[in-house]
């Protein structure tokens, strides 16, 4: 049997309690559920579910990379507060 190690994960109390209730319905502990998540991630080489947060969308990540590259290449636009406020209106 492989050697096990302890890890600490911070999670808010309510989320932990809700997760424990759900996982207990499947007959597993929170620790067992986390191990299952990690094993599936390793097996698939990615997260074992779709991440639907718009921040992680391909389009947004591509735009962020483009903006970072532009900044790193010195392509910076400077606006005063008044100019930014005018743009907003």
N, C-alpha and C positions, 0 to 999 in steps of 0.2 A: 504494500500500500504506500502511495507517495506521501512524503512528509507534508504536513499541512502547516500553514502559518496564519497568524491572526492579522487582520487589517482593520482599520477604523474608518468608518464612513459616517459623515455628518448628514443628518436628515432631520427635518422637523418632526416633533413628537406625533402630531396628528397624522402625517403622511406615513410614518412608520407603523402606527397602529392600524391604519386602514390597509396598508400593504400586508401586514401580518394576517389580518382577517381574510383577505382575498386568497393569499397563498395557502392558508390553512384549509380552505375549501378544496384545494388540490392535494392536500395531505403533505404539504412541505413547509419547512420553516423559511424565514426570511433569508437565512444563510444558504439554504439549499436553492432557493429561487435565484439568489445572486450568483451562485456557482453555475447554475444552469444558463443564466444570461452570459456569463463569461465564456463558458464552454461553447455555446452556440456562436458567439462572436468570433472566437478563435477558429471554429470549424468553417464559418462562412467568410472569414476574413473581413468582416464589416459588422455593423450593427445588425442584429437579427430582426429589425423592423424598420419601416420607413420613418425618416425624420421629416415631419411636415412643417416645421417652423420655417417661415418664409426667409429668415436670415440665412438658413443653410441651403436654400434653393440654388441650383446651378447658375441661374441667371444672376442672382445677387452676389454669389461668390465670384463669378467672372467679373462683375462690375467693380467689386471691391479690389480684386487683383489689378484691374486696369487702373483704378484710382491710385493705388499704392505705387504701381510702376511709374505712373505719370508724375507723382510727387517725388519719387526717388530720382527721376531724370530731370528734376528742376522745373517741371511744368506746374507752376503754382499760380493761382489767381488770388490777388489780394484785393479785398473789398473793405471799405470802412463800414462802421456800424450803420451810418446813415444810408449808405448804398444798399446794404442788406435789408434794412427796414423798408426801403423804397421797393425793392424786389418783392418783398412779402406782400406789399399792398398793391 
